[in-house]
Amino acid sequence: MEARDVLKRPVITEKSSAAMAEDKYTFDVDTRANKTQDKNAVEEIFDVKADNVNIINYK
């Protein structure tokens, strides 16, 4: 799975906007991707070093 297929879109909410002040960003990602793929996609697309990745599954 390629990086552009992993990240679907950013999540823009009041809570995620507040987290951006702490350099924390929120994305909808493909459900088939794991933490490693998520981290690699962010690093590849945005040319940054991701320190930590948190996953929340919801429907």
N, C-alpha and C positions, 0 to 999 in steps of 0.2 A: 504494500500500500504506500503510495507516495504522500509526501508531506501535505500537498494541497488537497488531498482526499481526506486526510485525518481531521484537520480543522475545518469546521463548517462555517461558523460565524461567531463574532464576539457577542457576549451577553451584556446588554446595556440596561442596567437597573440602578436604582438608587444605592443599593448595597454594593454592587460591583463598582460603581463610580467612586464611592468612598474608599474602596480597597485600592483603586488606582493611585491614590495619594501615597500609598505604602508600596508602590511598584508591584502590585498583585493584579493579575489580569484573568478574566473569566471568558471561556470559550465553550461553545457547543462543539462536541467532537463526535466522530463516528463511533458507534457502540462496539464495533469490532476491534477498535484500536486499544492497545494496552498503555500503561504508564510510560514505558520506554518510547513507544511510537509517538505519544503525545509530546513528550519532552523533546525528542529529536525534531518533530515538526515545527515546534515553536522556535527552536534554535536555528533551524534551517531557513525558515521563512522570514524571521525578524532579525537574524544575525545577532543574537544575544546568547548569553549563558544562563540557562534556567537552573536555579539552585534547588527548587523543590516543585513537585507536581502533586496536587491533591485531586482525587477523583470522587465525584458524587454521582451515583446512579439514581435516576428518578424517571417516572413515567408521566 
